[in-house]
């Protein structure tokens, strides 16, 4: 779905107004729940980054940790979830923060490296303190946009749509190589698919295709252009990006430079090799 800038801004306003997902989808014809969820996720992550400094100062972290200890000592339940809601902070991010403070304040000789904390967040049952383990597990299960479960879901969805792209290409008889094959050839930054024989879409040559199981907004697209898409263009020439959950239509502004955006695999394509591979 290509969203006009005006419609996209309306959706963002509706999210800020805390309208229900069903009401927002009904209001905007053609808007899917997947697209709305992706927009909300991107907006939420941006919000967390914007106010990162407020929550991650030493004073703020100590305050959250002290409030957690006080709540537990008073026999309260769902302490971390309540703190996260009051602070308007991601439950998973708050849980990790408190876990790090707990490990740092313990007398254990265990090295609290970042990877070790990440492992405990993935497997809260490994946390020695059963109360903290339960509190963190609640946060992980309740967090829609952050945490190991959310990361796993995003990874699975990304793989699913990459697989969908390859199945479409195979069905249409297009020859291509994937990331693993390209890396064997020595390429460090690779698109999901490199076409062995280029295709043309609306008069634009496409040598490679990148699959994004997300919505393309200003910030994410700008980052992808800088970190990925222009690198692909430099190595393989013009290509196409598919934002399966849609994008803001005026971001498709680099067509003449060699990068086109689509929200699905185009039906009207011209193959450079009608006889196949």
Secondary structure by P-SEA (a helix, b strand, c coil): ccccaaaaaaaaaaaaacccaaaaaaacccccaaaaaaaaaaaaaaaaaaaccccccaaaaaaaaaaaaaaaaacccaaaaaaaaaacccaaaaaaaaaaaaaaaccccccccaaaaaaaaacccccccaaaaaaaaaaaaacccccaaaaaaaaaaaaaaaaaaaaaaaaaccccccaaaaaaacccccccccccbbbbcccccccbbbbbcccccaaaaaaaaaccaaaaaaccccbbbbccccccccccccccccbbbbccccccccccccccc
